Amino acid sequence: MSSSNATTNATTNAAVLYGRISSDPELTQSLFRQALQDPSGALGRIVALGEQVGLPVSPEEVKAHLAGLDDGATKQWLVKARGGL
């Protein structure tokens, strides 16, 4: 697999994983609460969730995907969790 394909797959994985997390309000709230107390732990949990569902992502890929979103709720999460990300 070329580097370009790996980057595309990682970007796609981050987007699909974000969609899955966003569609589960309980999980979304749990991650938000964790991010307020332990931002790095929340990021690690997102990466672990990706592994569990076959969508491997790195912490950097998660951060890049979140930074590129134009979504008020996500931006609020990022502002509150910025210290650990």
Beta strands, then each sheet from edge to edge (+ up, - down):
end
